[in-house]
Structures are given as C-alpha cells and as structure tokens.
Amino acid sequence: MNTMLKTAIVDAVDMVNSHAGQTRVLMRFVDDPTGYDFIANAARIHGGLFEFQAGFDSYSGSLDELSEIKAELIKR
C-alpha cells in the first residue's frame, strides 16, 4: 500500500473522531471511480480495515481497496 495513502486514511480517521459530525470525507475505491462524499460521525481503523459512520450509513473496507481519501473540516 502507498504510504501517503495510508497516512491520509489514518489522518481522516483522527479528524473524524476529533470533530464528529463536522468532517466531510470523500473516498474512492479502486473498483468504483464515482466515489463517496459524506459527513462522518465516527471512524475506526483496525489492522488493514477501516470504517466510517455517517448517520445510519456505514462505509467500510480494506485499506487496499481505497484509491483516494480526503477529509476536511466543515467551516461554520
């Protein structure tokens, strides 16, 4: 796995957990170029797996399945 991508995933998880409900996450999977854009409430990473909670929805998978991830704090 790309070291920069793994760092971006860890940073996104940390940002979501520090600013629950105020972090916008955009992620793209290797096999799905359309991507997902959501406001995350909680996140976790364990070993090679990740999970983001967004309301009643959950976005999860293997770190190797992601091609891109971005997280940004929502400005109020």
mmCIF file of the N, C-alpha and C atoms, coordinates in Angstrom:
data_MODEL
# 
_entry.id   MODEL 
# 
loop_
_atom_site.group_PDB 
_atom_site.id 
_atom_site.type_symbol 
_atom_site.label_atom_id 
_atom_site.label_alt_id 
_atom_site.label_comp_id 
_atom_site.label_asym_id 
_atom_site.label_entity_id 
_atom_site.label_seq_id 
_atom_site.pdbx_PDB_ins_code 
_atom_site.Cartn_x 
_atom_site.Cartn_y 
_atom_site.Cartn_z 
_atom_site.occupancy 
_atom_site.B_iso_or_equiv 
_atom_site.pdbx_formal_charge 
_atom_site.auth_seq_id 
_atom_site.auth_comp_id 
_atom_site.auth_asym_id 
_atom_site.auth_atom_id 
_atom_site.pdbx_PDB_model_num 
ATOM 1   N N  . MET A 1 1  ? 0.841   -1.185 0.000  1.00 0.00 ? 1  MET A N  1 
ATOM 2   C CA . MET A 1 1  ? 0.000   0.000  0.000  1.00 0.00 ? 1  MET A CA 1 
ATOM 3   C C  . MET A 1 1  ? 0.881   1.241  0.000  1.00 0.00 ? 1  MET A C  1 
ATOM 4   N N  . ASN A 1 2  ? 0.414   2.235  -0.689 1.00 0.00 ? 2  ASN A N  1 
ATOM 5   C CA . ASN A 1 2  ? 1.070   3.533  -0.762 1.00 0.00 ? 2  ASN A CA 1 
ATOM 6   C C  . ASN A 1 2  ? 1.123   4.160  0.640  1.00 0.00 ? 2  ASN A C  1 
ATOM 7   N N  . THR A 1 3  ? 2.312   4.548  1.069  1.00 0.00 ? 3  THR A N  1 
ATOM 8   C CA . THR A 1 3  ? 2.489   5.127  2.407  1.00 0.00 ? 3  THR A CA 1 
ATOM 9   C C  . THR A 1 3  ? 1.707   6.425  2.571  1.00 0.00 ? 3  THR A C  1 
ATOM 10  N N  . MET A 1 4  ? 1.688   7.252  1.532  1.00 0.00 ? 4  MET A N  1 
ATOM 11  C CA . MET A 1 4  ? 0.944   8.523  1.613  1.00 0.00 ? 4  MET A CA 1 
ATOM 12  C C  . MET A 1 4  ? -0.552  8.275  1.759  1.00 0.00 ? 4  MET A C  1 
ATOM 13  N N  . LEU A 1 5  ? -1.071  7.256  1.070  1.00 0.00 ? 5  LEU A N  1 
ATOM 14  C CA . LEU A 1 5  ? -2.491  6.934  1.167  1.00 0.00 ? 5  LEU A CA 1 
ATOM 15  C C  . LEU A 1 5  ? -2.821  6.408  2.565  1.00 0.00 ? 5  LEU A C  1 
ATOM 16  N N  . LYS A 1 6  ? -1.970  5.549  3.095  1.00 0.00 ? 6  LYS A N  1 
ATOM 17  C CA . LYS A 1 6  ? -2.217  5.029  4.447  1.00 0.00 ? 6  LYS A CA 1 
ATOM 18  C C  . LYS A 1 6  ? -2.203  6.164  5.469  1.00 0.00 ? 6  LYS A C  1 
ATOM 19  N N  . THR A 1 7  ? -1.273  7.090  5.330  1.00 0.00 ? 7  THR A N  1 
ATOM 20  C CA . THR A 1 7  ? -1.220  8.252  6.221  1.00 0.00 ? 7  THR A CA 1 
ATOM 21  C C  . THR A 1 7  ? -2.490  9.087  6.094  1.00 0.00 ? 7  THR A C  1 
ATOM 22  N N  . ALA A 1 8  ? -2.986  9.260  4.867  1.00 0.00 ? 8  ALA A N  1 
ATOM 23  C CA . ALA A 1 8  ? -4.217  10.029 4.636  1.00 0.00 ? 8  ALA A CA 1 
ATOM 24  C C  . ALA A 1 8  ? -5.417  9.352  5.295  1.00 0.00 ? 8  ALA A C  1 
ATOM 25  N N  . ILE A 1 9  ? -5.465  8.030  5.266  1.00 0.00 ? 9  ILE A N  1 
ATOM 26  C CA . ILE A 1 9  ? -6.564  7.295  5.900  1.00 0.00 ? 9  ILE A CA 1 
ATOM 27  C C  . ILE A 1 9  ? -6.517  7.484  7.415  1.00 0.00 ? 9  ILE A C  1 
ATOM 28  N N  . VAL A 1 10 ? -5.339  7.320  7.997  1.00 0.00 ? 10 VAL A N  1 
ATOM 29  C CA . VAL A 1 10 ? -5.181  7.499  9.449  1.00 0.00 ? 10 VAL A CA 1 
ATOM 30  C C  . VAL A 1 10 ? -5.537  8.930  9.847  1.00 0.00 ? 10 VAL A C  1 
ATOM 31  N N  . ASP A 1 11 ? -5.098  9.906  9.067  1.00 0.00 ? 11 ASP A N  1 
ATOM 32  C CA . ASP A 1 11 ? -5.418  11.310 9.350  1.00 0.00 ? 11 ASP A CA 1 
ATOM 33  C C  . ASP A 1 11 ? -6.920  11.565 9.263  1.00 0.00 ? 11 ASP A C  1 
ATOM 34  N N  . ALA A 1 12 ? -7.584  10.960 8.273  1.00 0.00 ? 12 ALA A N  1 
ATOM 35  C CA . ALA A 1 12 ? -9.035  11.129 8.124  1.00 0.00 ? 12 ALA A CA 1 
ATOM 36  C C  . ALA A 1 12 ? -9.767  10.547 9.327  1.00 0.00 ? 12 ALA A C  1 
ATOM 37  N N  . VAL A 1 13 ? -9.363  9.362  9.767  1.00 0.00 ? 13 VAL A N  1 
ATOM 38  C CA . VAL A 1 13 ? -9.978  8.737  10.942 1.00 0.00 ? 13 VAL A CA 1 
ATOM 39  C C  . VAL A 1 13 ? -9.791  9.628  12.172 1.00 0.00 ? 13 VAL A C  1 
ATOM 40  N N  . ASP A 1 14 ? -8.589  10.135 12.365 1.00 0.00 ? 14 ASP A N  1 
ATOM 41  C CA . ASP A 1 14 ? -8.320  11.021 13.504 1.00 0.00 ? 14 ASP A CA 1 
ATOM 42  C C  . ASP A 1 14 ? -9.161  12.295 13.444 1.00 0.00 ? 14 ASP A C  1 
ATOM 43  N N  . MET A 1 15 ? -9.276  12.892 12.256 1.00 0.00 ? 15 MET A N  1 
ATOM 44  C CA . MET A 1 15 ? -10.045 14.127 12.108 1.00 0.00 ? 15 MET A CA 1 
ATOM 45  C C  . MET A 1 15 ? -11.520 13.881 12.404 1.00 0.00 ? 15 MET A C  1 
ATOM 46  N N  . VAL A 1 16 ? -12.056 12.788 11.881 1.00 0.00 ? 16 VAL A N  1 
ATOM 47  C CA . VAL A 1 16 ? -13.466 12.468 12.120 1.00 0.00 ? 16 VAL A CA 1 
ATOM 48  C C  . VAL A 1 16 ? -13.723 12.286 13.613 1.00 0.00 ? 16 VAL A C  1 
ATOM 49  N N  . ASN A 1 17 ? -12.858 11.558 14.287 1.00 0.00 ? 17 ASN A N  1 
ATOM 50  C CA . ASN A 1 17 ? -13.069 11.298 15.710 1.00 0.00 ? 17 ASN A CA 1 
ATOM 51  C C  . ASN A 1 17 ? -12.838 12.535 16.574 1.00 0.00 ? 17 ASN A C  1 
ATOM 52  N N  . SER A 1 18 ? -12.051 13.472 16.099 1.00 0.00 ? 18 SER A N  1 
ATOM 53  C CA . SER A 1 18 ? -11.833 14.724 16.832 1.00 0.00 ? 18 SER A CA 1 
ATOM 54  C C  . SER A 1 18 ? -12.934 15.744 16.579 1.00 0.00 ? 18 SER A C  1 
ATOM 55  N N  . HIS A 1 19 ? -13.592 15.645 15.431 1.00 0.00 ? 19 HIS A N  1 
ATOM 56  C CA . HIS A 1 19 ? -14.605 16.623 15.024 1.00 0.00 ? 19 HIS A CA 1 
ATOM 57  C C  . HIS A 1 19 ? -15.843 15.898 14.496 1.00 0.00 ? 19 HIS A C  1 
ATOM 58  N N  . ALA A 1 20 ? -16.428 15.050 15.311 1.00 0.00 ? 20 ALA A N  1 
ATOM 59  C CA . ALA A 1 20 ? -17.572 14.241 14.902 1.00 0.00 ? 20 ALA A CA 1 
ATOM 60  C C  . ALA A 1 20 ? -18.703 15.102 14.362 1.00 0.00 ? 20 ALA A C  1 
ATOM 61  N N  . GLY A 1 21 ? -19.202 14.721 13.207 1.00 0.00 ? 21 GLY A N  1 
ATOM 62  C CA . GLY A 1 21 ? -20.299 15.445 12.583 1.00 0.00 ? 21 GLY A CA 1 
ATOM 63  C C  . GLY A 1 21 ? -19.897 16.727 11.900 1.00 0.00 ? 21 GLY A C  1 
ATOM 64  N N  . GLN A 1 22 ? -18.613 17.048 11.915 1.00 0.00 ? 22 GLN A N  1 
ATOM 65  C CA . GLN A 1 22 ? -18.127 18.277 11.293 1.00 0.00 ? 22 GLN A CA 1 
ATOM 66  C C  . GLN A 1 22 ? -17.042 18.005 10.253 1.00 0.00 ? 22 GLN A C  1 
ATOM 67  N N  . THR A 1 23 ? -16.889 16.744 9.866  1.00 0.00 ? 23 THR A N  1 
ATOM 68  C CA . THR A 1 23 ? -15.845 16.375 8.916  1.00 0.00 ? 23 THR A CA 1 
ATOM 69  C C  . THR A 1 23 ? -16.460 15.779 7.656  1.00 0.00 ? 23 THR A C  1 
ATOM 70  N N  . ARG A 1 24 ? -16.126 16.375 6.541  1.00 0.00 ? 24 ARG A N  1 
ATOM 71  C CA . ARG A 1 24 ? -16.560 15.873 5.238  1.00 0.00 ? 24 ARG A CA 1 
ATOM 72  C C  . ARG A 1 24 ? -15.484 14.913 4.731  1.00 0.00 ? 24 ARG A C  1 
ATOM 73  N N  . VAL A 1 25 ? -15.905 13.735 4.305  1.00 0.00 ? 25 VAL A N  1 
ATOM 74  C CA . VAL A 1 25 ? -14.979 12.728 3.795  1.00 0.00 ? 25 VAL A CA 1 
ATOM 75  C C  . VAL A 1 25 ? -15.352 12.404 2.355  1.00 0.00 ? 25 VAL A C  1 
ATOM 76  N N  . LEU A 1 26 ? -14.357 12.391 1.506  1.00 0.00 ? 26 LEU A N  1 
ATOM 77  C CA . LEU A 1 26 ? -14.513 11.950 0.121  1.00 0.00 ? 26 LEU A CA 1 
ATOM 78  C C  . LEU A 1 26 ? -13.571 10.776 -0.060 1.00 0.00 ? 26 LEU A C  1 
ATOM 79  N N  . MET A 1 27 ? -14.119 9.639  -0.478 1.00 0.00 ? 27 MET A N  1 
ATOM 80  C CA . MET A 1 27 ? -13.247 8.495  -0.724 1.00 0.00 ? 27 MET A CA 1 
ATOM 81  C C  . MET A 1 27 ? -13.654 7.778  -1.993 1.00 0.00 ? 27 MET A C  1 
ATOM 82  N N  . ARG A 1 28 ? -12.643 7.222  -2.635 1.00 0.00 ? 28 ARG A N  1 
ATOM 83  C CA . ARG A 1 28 ? -12.845 6.465  -3.866 1.00 0.00 ? 28 ARG A CA 1 
ATOM 84  C C  . ARG A 1 28 ? -12.216 5.090  -3.698 1.00 0.00 ? 28 ARG A C  1 
ATOM 85  N N  . PHE A 1 29 ? -12.952 4.092  -4.135 1.00 0.00 ? 29 PHE A N  1 
ATOM 86  C CA . PHE A 1 29 ? -12.439 2.728  -4.125 1.00 0.00 ? 29 PHE A CA 1 
ATOM 87  C C  . PHE A 1 29 ? -11.801 2.424  -5.476 1.00 0.00 ? 29 PHE A C  1 
ATOM 88  N N  . VAL A 1 30 ? -10.864 1.505  -5.475 1.00 0.00 ? 30 VAL A N  1 
ATOM 89  C CA . VAL A 1 30 ? -10.137 1.132  -6.692 1.00 0.00 ? 30 VAL A CA 1 
ATOM 90  C C  . VAL A 1 30 ? -11.102 0.705  -7.798 1.00 0.00 ? 30 VAL A C  1 
ATOM 91  N N  . ASP A 1 31 ? -12.131 -0.065 -7.460 1.00 0.00 ? 31 ASP A N  1 
ATOM 92  C CA . ASP A 1 31 ? -13.048 -0.600 -8.468 1.00 0.00 ? 31 ASP A CA 1 
ATOM 93  C C  . ASP A 1 31 ? -14.296 0.255  -8.698 1.00 0.00 ? 31 ASP A C  1 
ATOM 94  N N  . ASP A 1 32 ? -14.371 1.451  -8.092 1.00 0.00 ? 32 ASP A N  1 
ATOM 95  C CA . ASP A 1 32 ? -15.537 2.320  -8.246 1.00 0.00 ? 32 ASP A CA 1 
ATOM 96  C C  . ASP A 1 32 ? -15.073 3.776  -8.334 1.00 0.00 ? 32 ASP A C  1 
ATOM 97  N N  . PRO A 1 33 ? -14.891 4.297  -9.539 1.00 0.00 ? 33 PRO A N  1 
ATOM 98  C CA . PRO A 1 33 ? -14.345 5.645  -9.706 1.00 0.00 ? 33 PRO A CA 1 
ATOM 99  C C  . PRO A 1 33 ? -15.291 6.779  -9.293 1.00 0.00 ? 33 PRO A C  1 
ATOM 100 N N  . THR A 1 34 ? -16.566 6.496  -9.045 1.00 0.00 ? 34 THR A N  1 
ATOM 101 C CA . THR A 1 34 ? -17.506 7.567  -8.712 1.00 0.00 ? 34 THR A CA 1 
ATOM 102 C C  . THR A 1 34 ? -17.257 8.149  -7.329 1.00 0.00 ? 34 THR A C  1 
ATOM 103 N N  . GLY A 1 35 ? -16.896 7.339  -6.370 1.00 0.00 ? 35 GLY A N  1 
ATOM 104 C CA . GLY A 1 35 ? -16.564 7.813  -5.033 1.00 0.00 ? 35 GLY A CA 1 
ATOM 105 C C  . GLY A 1 35 ? -17.768 8.069  -4.151 1.00 0.00 ? 35 GLY A C  1 
ATOM 106 N N  . TYR A 1 36 ? -17.484 8.344  -2.887 1.00 0.00 ? 36 TYR A N  1 
ATOM 107 C CA . TYR A 1 36 ? -18.490 8.608  -1.872 1.00 0.00 ? 36 TYR A CA 1 
ATOM 108 C C  . TYR A 1 36 ? -18.113 9.891  -1.145 1.00 0.00 ? 36 TYR A C  1 
ATOM 109 N N  . ASP A 1 37 ? -19.094 10.730 -0.916 1.00 0.00 ? 37 ASP A N  1 
ATOM 110 C CA . ASP A 1 37 ? -18.900 12.024 -0.265 1.00 0.00 ? 37 ASP A CA 1 
ATOM 111 C C  . ASP A 1 37 ? -19.925 12.097 0.864  1.00 0.00 ? 37 ASP A C  1 
ATOM 112 N N  . PHE A 1 38 ? -19.465 12.213 2.112  1.00 0.00 ? 38 PHE A N  1 
ATOM 113 C CA . PHE A 1 38 ? -20.387 12.163 3.241  1.00 0.00 ? 38 PHE A CA 1 
ATOM 114 C C  . PHE A 1 38 ? -19.816 12.916 4.437  1.00 0.00 ? 38 PHE A C  1 
ATOM 115 N N  . ILE A 1 39 ? -20.689 13.205 5.395  1.00 0.00 ? 39 ILE A N  1 
ATOM 116 C CA . ILE A 1 39 ? -20.303 13.811 6.667  1.00 0.00 ? 39 ILE A CA 1 
ATOM 117 C C  . ILE A 1 39 ? -20.212 12.675 7.683  1.00 0.00 ? 39 ILE A C  1 
ATOM 118 N N  . ALA A 1 40 ? -19.031 12.468 8.238  1.00 0.00 ? 40 ALA A N  1 
ATOM 119 C CA . ALA A 1 40 ? -18.807 11.335 9.136  1.00 0.00 ? 40 ALA A CA 1 
ATOM 120 C C  . ALA A 1 40 ? -18.986 11.726 10.600 1.00 0.00 ? 40 ALA A C  1 
ATOM 121 N N  . ASN A 1 41 ? -19.571 10.804 11.361 1.00 0.00 ? 41 ASN A N  1 
ATOM 122 C CA . ASN A 1 41 ? -19.771 10.990 12.798 1.00 0.00 ? 41 ASN A CA 1 
ATOM 123 C C  . ASN A 1 41 ? -18.724 10.259 13.627 1.00 0.00 ? 41 ASN A C  1 
ATOM 124 N N  . ALA A 1 42 ? -18.232 9.141  13.106 1.00 0.00 ? 42 ALA A N  1 
ATOM 125 C CA . ALA A 1 42 ? -17.249 8.329  13.825 1.00 0.00 ? 42 ALA A CA 1 
ATOM 126 C C  . ALA A 1 42 ? -16.456 7.523  12.806 1.00 0.00 ? 42 ALA A C  1 
ATOM 127 N N  . ALA A 1 43 ? -15.277 7.096  13.219 1.00 0.00 ? 43 ALA A N  1 
ATOM 128 C CA . ALA A 1 43 ? -14.434 6.299  12.328 1.00 0.00 ? 43 ALA A CA 1 
ATOM 129 C C  . ALA A 1 43 ? -13.505 5.426  13.152 1.00 0.00 ? 43 ALA A C  1 
ATOM 130 N N  . ARG A 1 44 ? -13.074 4.344  12.533 1.00 0.00 ? 44 ARG A N  1 
ATOM 131 C CA . ARG A 1 44 ? -12.088 3.498  13.192 1.00 0.00 ? 44 ARG A CA 1 
ATOM 132 C C  . ARG A 1 44 ? -11.248 2.785  12.147 1.00 0.00 ? 44 ARG A C  1 
ATOM 133 N N  . ILE A 1 45 ? -10.075 2.410  12.565 1.00 0.00 ? 45 ILE A N  1 
ATOM 134 C CA . ILE A 1 45 ? -9.166  1.655  11.724 1.00 0.00 ? 45 ILE A CA 1 
ATOM 135 C C  . ILE A 1 45 ? -8.571  0.569  12.612 1.00 0.00 ? 45 ILE A C  1 
ATOM 136 N N  . HIS A 1 46 ? -8.560  -0.638 12.099 1.00 0.00 ? 46 HIS A N  1 
ATOM 137 C CA . HIS A 1 46 ? -8.029  -1.763 12.866 1.00 0.00 ? 46 HIS A CA 1 
ATOM 138 C C  . HIS A 1 46 ? -7.329  -2.700 11.901 1.00 0.00 ? 46 HIS A C  1 
ATOM 139 N N  . GLY A 1 47 ? -6.034  -2.789 12.077 1.00 0.00 ? 47 GLY A N  1 
ATOM 140 C CA . GLY A 1 47 ? -5.265  -3.622 11.156 1.00 0.00 ? 47 GLY A CA 1 
ATOM 141 C C  . GLY A 1 47 ? -5.385  -3.073 9.748  1.00 0.00 ? 47 GLY A C  1 
ATOM 142 N N  . GLY A 1 48 ? -5.837  -3.876 8.825  1.00 0.00 ? 48 GLY A N  1 
ATOM 143 C CA . GLY A 1 48 ? -5.984  -3.450 7.443  1.00 0.00 ? 48 GLY A CA 1 
ATOM 144 C C  . GLY A 1 48 ? -7.392  -3.044 7.070  1.00 0.00 ? 48 GLY A C  1 
ATOM 145 N N  . LEU A 1 49 ? -8.260  -2.832 8.069  1.00 0.00 ? 49 LEU A N  1 
ATOM 146 C CA . LEU A 1 49 ? -9.657  -2.493 7.802  1.00 0.00 ? 49 LEU A CA 1 
ATOM 147 C C  . LEU A 1 49 ? -10.004 -1.118 8.359  1.00 0.00 ? 49 LEU A C  1 
ATOM 148 N N  . PHE A 1 50 ? -10.935 -0.443 7.691  1.00 0.00 ? 50 PHE A N  1 
ATOM 149 C CA . PHE A 1 50 ? -11.404 0.864  8.156  1.00 0.00 ? 50 PHE A CA 1 
ATOM 150 C C  . PHE A 1 50 ? -12.921 0.881  8.135  1.00 0.00 ? 50 PHE A C  1 
ATOM 151 N N  . GLU A 1 51 ? -13.499 1.814  8.898  1.00 0.00 ? 51 GLU A N  1 
ATOM 152 C CA . GLU A 1 51 ? -14.950 2.012  8.886  1.00 0.00 ? 51 GLU A CA 1 
ATOM 153 C C  . GLU A 1 51 ? -15.257 3.458  9.238  1.00 0.00 ? 51 GLU A C  1 
ATOM 154 N N  . PHE A 1 52 ? -16.145 4.071  8.460  1.00 0.00 ? 52 PHE A N  1 
ATOM 155 C CA . PHE A 1 52 ? -16.642 5.413  8.734  1.00 0.00 ? 52 PHE A CA 1 
ATOM 156 C C  . PHE A 1 52 ? -18.145 5.315  8.922  1.00 0.00 ? 52 PHE A C  1 
ATOM 157 N N  . GLN A 1 53 ? -18.663 5.957  9.979  1.00 0.00 ? 53 GLN A N  1 
ATOM 158 C CA . GLN A 1 53 ? -20.094 6.014  10.243 1.00 0.00 ? 53 GLN A CA 1 
ATOM 159 C C  . GLN A 1 53 ? -20.607 7.388  9.843  1.00 0.00 ? 53 GLN A C  1 
ATOM 160 N N  . ALA A 1 54 ? -21.697 7.393  9.097  1.00 0.00 ? 54 ALA A N  1 
ATOM 161 C CA . ALA A 1 54 ? -22.328 8.642  8.665  1.00 0.00 ? 54 ALA A CA 1 
ATOM 162 C C  . ALA A 1 54 ? -23.833 8.478  8.854  1.00 0.00 ? 54 ALA A C  1 
ATOM 163 N N  . GLY A 1 55 ? -24.326 8.892  9.994  1.00 0.00 ? 55 GLY A N  1 
ATOM 164 C CA . GLY A 1 55 ? -25.739 8.691  10.292 1.00 0.00 ? 55 GLY A CA 1 
ATOM 165 C C  . GLY A 1 55 ? -26.031 7.202  10.381 1.00 0.00 ? 55 GLY A C  1 
ATOM 166 N N  . PHE A 1 56 ? -26.993 6.730  9.582  1.00 0.00 ? 56 PHE A N  1 
ATOM 167 C CA . PHE A 1 56 ? -27.332 5.312  9.569  1.00 0.00 ? 56 PHE A CA 1 
ATOM 168 C C  . PHE A 1 56 ? -26.487 4.528  8.572  1.00 0.00 ? 56 PHE A C  1 
ATOM 169 N N  . ASP A 1 57 ? -25.667 5.219  7.789  1.00 0.00 ? 57 ASP A N  1 
ATOM 170 C CA . ASP A 1 57 ? -24.827 4.567  6.782  1.00 0.00 ? 57 ASP A CA 1 
ATOM 171 C C  . ASP A 1 57 ? -23.445 4.262  7.336  1.00 0.00 ? 57 ASP A C  1 
ATOM 172 N N  . SER A 1 58 ? -22.857 3.226  6.777  1.00 0.00 ? 58 SER A N  1 
ATOM 173 C CA . SER A 1 58 ? -21.504 2.839  7.155  1.00 0.00 ? 58 SER A CA 1 
ATOM 174 C C  . SER A 1 58 ? -20.706 2.588  5.882  1.00 0.00 ? 58 SER A C  1 
ATOM 175 N N  . TYR A 1 59 ? -19.497 3.114  5.843  1.00 0.00 ? 59 TYR A N  1 
ATOM 176 C CA . TYR A 1 59 ? -18.594 2.919  4.708  1.00 0.00 ? 59 TYR A CA 1 
ATOM 177 C C  . TYR A 1 59 ? -17.361 2.212  5.250  1.00 0.00 ? 59 TYR A C  1 
ATOM 178 N N  . SER A 1 60 ? -17.116 1.000  4.779  1.00 0.00 ? 60 SER A N  1 
ATOM 179 C CA . SER A 1 60 ? -16.008 0.230  5.331  1.00 0.00 ? 60 SER A CA 1 
ATOM 180 C C  . SER A 1 60 ? -15.351 -0.611 4.252  1.00 0.00 ? 60 SER A C  1 
ATOM 181 N N  . GLY A 1 61 ? -14.180 -1.100 4.581  1.00 0.00 ? 61 GLY A N  1 
ATOM 182 C CA . GLY A 1 61 ? -13.468 -1.967 3.658  1.00 0.00 ? 61 GLY A CA 1 
ATOM 183 C C  . GLY A 1 61 ? -12.024 -2.143 4.067  1.00 0.00 ? 61 GLY A C  1 
ATOM 184 N N  . SER A 1 62 ? -11.278 -2.701 3.156  1.00 0.00 ? 62 SER A N  1 
ATOM 185 C CA . SER A 1 62 ? -9.852  -2.920 3.357  1.00 0.00 ? 62 SER A CA 1 
ATOM 186 C C  . SER A 1 62 ? -9.083  -1.692 2.889  1.00 0.00 ? 62 SER A C  1 
ATOM 187 N N  . LEU A 1 63 ? -7.990  -1.390 3.559  1.00 0.00 ? 63 LEU A N  1 
ATOM 188 C CA . LEU A 1 63 ? -7.164  -0.251 3.156  1.00 0.00 ? 63 LEU A CA 1 
ATOM 189 C C  . LEU A 1 63 ? -6.711  -0.387 1.708  1.00 0.00 ? 63 LEU A C  1 
ATOM 190 N N  . ASP A 1 64 ? -6.470  -1.605 1.259  1.00 0.00 ? 64 ASP A N  1 
ATOM 191 C CA . ASP A 1 64 ? -6.014  -1.839 -0.110 1.00 0.00 ? 64 ASP A CA 1 
ATOM 192 C C  . ASP A 1 64 ? -7.091  -1.554 -1.157 1.00 0.00 ? 64 ASP A C  1 
ATOM 193 N N  . GLU A 1 65 ? -8.351  -1.454 -0.743 1.00 0.00 ? 65 GLU A N  1 
ATOM 194 C CA . GLU A 1 65 ? -9.446  -1.184 -1.674 1.00 0.00 ? 65 GLU A CA 1 
ATOM 195 C C  . GLU A 1 65 ? -9.578  0.293  -2.032 1.00 0.00 ? 65 GLU A C  1 
ATOM 196 N N  . LEU A 1 66 ? -8.980  1.180  -1.236 1.00 0.00 ? 66 LEU A N  1 
ATOM 197 C CA . LEU A 1 66 ? -9.100  2.618  -1.480 1.00 0.00 ? 66 LEU A CA 1 
ATOM 198 C C  . LEU A 1 66 ? -8.045  3.103  -2.466 1.00 0.00 ? 66 LEU A C  1 
ATOM 199 N N  . SER A 1 67 ? -8.472  4.004  -3.339 1.00 0.00 ? 67 SER A N  1 
ATOM 200 C CA . SER A 1 67 ? -7.515  4.645  -4.250 1.00 0.00 ? 67 SER A CA 1 
ATOM 201 C C  . SER A 1 67 ? -7.279  6.101  -3.852 1.00 0.00 ? 67 SER A C  1 
ATOM 202 N N  . GLU A 1 68 ? -8.231  6.682  -3.092 1.00 0.00 ? 68 GLU A N  1 
ATOM 203 C CA . GLU A 1 68 ? -8.113  8.078  -2.678 1.00 0.00 ? 68 GLU A CA 1 
ATOM 204 C C  . GLU A 1 68 ? -9.006  8.337  -1.476 1.00 0.00 ? 68 GLU A C  1 
ATOM 205 N N  . ILE A 1 69 ? -8.548  9.214  -0.595 1.00 0.00 ? 69 ILE A N  1 
ATOM 206 C CA . ILE A 1 69 ? -9.378  9.669  0.515  1.00 0.00 ? 69 ILE A CA 1 
ATOM 207 C C  . ILE A 1 69 ? -8.968  11.088 0.870  1.00 0.00 ? 69 ILE A C  1 
ATOM 208 N N  . LYS A 1 70 ? -9.972  11.912 1.132  1.00 0.00 ? 70 LYS A N  1 
ATOM 209 C CA . LYS A 1 70 ? -9.745  13.294 1.563  1.00 0.00 ? 70 LYS A CA 1 
ATOM 210 C C  . LYS A 1 70 ? -10.716 13.586 2.693  1.00 0.00 ? 70 LYS A C  1 
ATOM 211 N N  . ALA A 1 71 ? -10.245 14.326 3.669  1.00 0.00 ? 71 ALA A N  1 
ATOM 212 C CA . ALA A 1 71 ? -11.104 14.750 4.771  1.00 0.00 ? 71 ALA A CA 1 
ATOM 213 C C  . ALA A 1 71 ? -10.874 16.232 5.000  1.00 0.00 ? 71 ALA A C  1 
ATOM 214 N N  . GLU A 1 72 ? -11.960 16.937 5.226  1.00 0.00 ? 72 GLU A N  1 
ATOM 215 C CA . GLU A 1 72 ? -11.839 18.367 5.506  1.00 0.00 ? 72 GLU A CA 1 
ATOM 216 C C  . GLU A 1 72 ? -12.869 18.768 6.544  1.00 0.00 ? 72 GLU A C  1 
ATOM 217 N N  . LEU A 1 73 ? -12.483 19.703 7.369  1.00 0.00 ? 73 LEU A N  1 
ATOM 218 C CA . LEU A 1 73 ? -13.360 20.230 8.397  1.00 0.00 ? 73 LEU A CA 1 
ATOM 219 C C  . LEU A 1 73 ? -14.374 21.164 7.748  1.00 0.00 ? 73 LEU A C  1 
ATOM 220 N N  . ILE A 1 74 ? -15.623 21.013 8.115  1.00 0.00 ? 74 ILE A N  1 
ATOM 221 C CA . ILE A 1 74 ? -16.676 21.872 7.585  1.00 0.00 ? 74 ILE A CA 1 
ATOM 222 C C  . ILE A 1 74 ? -16.585 23.218 8.287  1.00 0.00 ? 74 ILE A C  1 
ATOM 223 N N  . LYS A 1 75 ? -16.511 24.276 7.517  1.00 0.00 ? 75 LYS A N  1 
ATOM 224 C CA . LYS A 1 75 ? -16.414 25.625 8.085  1.00 0.00 ? 75 LYS A CA 1 
ATOM 225 C C  . LYS A 1 75 ? -17.802 26.135 8.410  1.00 0.00 ? 75 LYS A C  1 
ATOM 226 N N  . ARG A 1 76 ? -17.924 26.707 9.585  1.00 0.00 ? 76 ARG A N  1 
ATOM 227 C CA . ARG A 1 76 ? -19.222 27.251 10.011 1.00 0.00 ? 76 ARG A CA 1 
ATOM 228 C C  . ARG A 1 76 ? -19.118 28.721 10.212 1.00 0.00 ? 76 ARG A C  1 
# 
